[in-house]
Amino acid sequence: MRRCAANLNLVGYVGAGIYDQLKHMGAPYSHIVEAVNFGSAPFEPPPLDELGRPYGGPLNRRAEIWAKSKQWLEHPAGV
């Protein structure tokens, strides 16, 4: 049997039950699922303007993930 990774993207609270069930099932599922709060602040700090003040950048985690996905798809070696 071949093992592979899978991503489960769940928007809002719809996926909470699936996430909880996978955590409850124990290994190997509990080690490979990760909850993501799409409304939280982005991981990377916003870019700075010439005066060192935050300027632009994604407003939340969802926008940050979309921006990174776009960059990955635009990269010649991405896909």
Secondary structure by P-SEA (a helix, b strand, c coil): cbbbbbbbbbccccaaaaaaaaaaacccccccbbbbccccccccccccccccccccccccaaaaaaaaaaaaaaccccc
